[in-house]
């Protein structure tokens, strides 16, 4: 690269697909992000375009390698921040897309696959920009939408992006994927409001398929549409009437002719209302918009091959759906059919079949072992590559020497799987007290399934690391050949999620088992943060999932050692997951200590009423938190009218403020309702004591009694309710020792009142409640709904949404009854009533 002309000549193949600035501003940044996208498109595009794509990838790689030489002739090639490319957003919209990066680190793979899938749409938009001079609005809006898609996205948009595929797909398949996820999440492809970026991408995909796209006026700024009256003939001020100009454009490359209708406005008024120049194109044309129309027959003829492929896929998916329905499994793209499972097992077991002809014979044992690890262990390619081999009979369990990678123990035919715990600080217990929380392990071992043990046994590793490199490309190539010859739709990601998905289904549709088995960061999934999963339960589910796989594939299940799932938790049993799950013994000891404290204070003649009240409130609050899973907020049950005594449903907030943010419905056990009624009698008796020490406290209690059972408005108005609550006190409250002032139940005060038998955070009871519900066999959706963990876009009760809450709450009610009995909870009367 000895001149500017040589560099531009090198980038000529890329310039044929998309516009490149003459000064190559930011080309080094763009090349690093564009090259992987083009490389991933090699498996999606037609053969006739692969040469152009490979030349472009090669050019970008040479640009990256010759960075110093490029900077010598193009000083702006490294870029200078967002403002540097701001002037190119309209002239080079698709080039600028790859200057920006994904702002949300959790959806980087989905965003990269989306860019790759949208690239053919961008290429077609570039072609139409050359044919139609006034069509840059569409190209600009698509580029803008892709750039802004991950910048502080709405929760609904973020949930949509998270569900997108991590593999590139054809634009027509991406459009079908868009429609499916939008329908599930209840989204509409609108080009206004918070989801306007998603709406423009959906419109671009529709245009790519049908050839029709209506582009709205430049004056649209993303807000409410303004009332517009068309100019009258001979209007004052020189403005001309809006007129339509129709013409036909002919293409040079055997594409169908395009009918164009332009709407001409007065040049001086066409951009008068533009306020956001960052969102609207600059004043570069006097036209208000245009309508592009491709004749339907021509569009159908151009996409006939794609439509045939789509029809075959629909038929294949329908057949798979019928098979899955017969197997009583949920119909998801992540679950393989029985035919595909049988093919995978046959592929791993027979390396001499015709399906292996594209793989070198020397690499076949390693590729088969890689495929078996991806299938049976559900770990990422990076984790499989780091698999170690040891001859020791057990993996070290010393916390300072626990292996951070998977370890295959040849002597015992078992494998060690590391697990990432939630990012929490372990609780510190003072004194020589017994164990207060469940012991959390940093991993667990499994008995290898026969198919995996056989493939690993054929290898002779040279060192401690089994795989010296990643064999994911060969695995993907093997599956691609299988898809071509057998008509399947396998890919490494689907295969790698199969066993983990089965474990979640067999474990009551609880994704906690899936996340911890796959070794995923638990902080990305709230239910995992609050769960302690026994190691024996994971081992049992894995064995059952492998047997389930063989049965669905039509093969006899492997003979493995039977591991029965644990129904009760024993002290010292190893778990993975949360570090803050109290043991059942610890909770029961605290409950019995609190009951004894209330009884002792009630029987002592010299005990102050403040101490009696606070001890009684601490017991009631502990009862409430341990049987509902509420977060340890300072205002527990702010208003009494939020509780329905007939059904036990209660309206609560998970945020520690007065605005009722993250509010939801919980179900209160009948025993707890009786305890709250007893607490109400206690507060009535407390008024006599407050009349002598703190008369202002009685005013707060009187204000609470004057509250209406519902909002005073015709329809529920929470703002009005909050105004009424401000003058009152929450249902549960404490008393200060100095002047008997009524104070909220702050978590630190409750923890102090519970004494040395607790020594944990009050929030640990939420971990206790979810773990107990999981151990008692409550379905995952019921637990998530009870704890307020329903995913955005789903019904609040997930797969139970078609039933009234009180019907399926019986499932939770039976488990909560067992929690109350095992923990020693019972209804206590007021200690003040006893002292009368």
Buried (B, 14 or more C-beta within 10 A) or exposed (E): BEEBEEBBEBBEBBEEBBBBBEEBBBBBBBBEBBBBBBBBBEEBBEEEBEEBBBBBBBBBEBBBEBBEBBBBBBEBBBBEEEEBBEEBBBBBBBBBBBBBEBBBEBBBBBBBBBBBBBBBBBBBBBBBBEBBEBBBBBBBBBBBBBBBBBEEBBEBBBBBBBBBBBBBBBBBBBBBBBBEBBEEBEBEBBBBEEBBBBBBBBBBBBBBBBBBBEBEBBBBBBEEEEEEEEBEEEEEEEBBEEEEEEEEEEEEEEBBEBBBBBBBBBEEBBBEBBEEEEBBBBEBBBBBBBBBBBEEEBBBEBBEEBEEBBEEBEEBBEEBEEBBEEBEBEEEBEBBBBBBBBBBBBBBBEBEEEBBEEBEEEEBBBBBBBBBBBBBBBBBBEBBBBBBBBEEEEBEBEEEEBBEBBBBBBEBBBBBBBBBBBEBEEBEBEEEEEEBBBBBBBBBBBBBBBBBBBBBEEBEBEEEBBBEEEBBEBBBBBBBBBBEEEEBBBBBBBBBBBBBBBBBBBBBBBBBBBBBBBBBEBEEBBBBBBBBBBBBBBBBBBBBBBBBBBBBBEBEBBEBEEBEBBEEBEEEBBBBBBBBBBBBBBBBBBBBBBBEBBBEBBEEEEBBBBBBBBBBBBBBBBBBBBBBBBBBBBBBBBBBBBBBEEBBBBBBBBEBEEEBEEBBBBBBBBBBBEBBEBBEEBBBBBEEBBEEBBEEBBBBBEBBEEBEEEBEEEEEEBEEBBEBBEEBBBBBBBBEEEEBBBBBBBBEBBBEBBBEBBBBBBBBBBBBBBBBBBBBBBBBBBBBBBBBBBBBBBBEBBBBBEEEBEEBBEBBBEBBBEBBEBBBBEBBBBBBEBBE
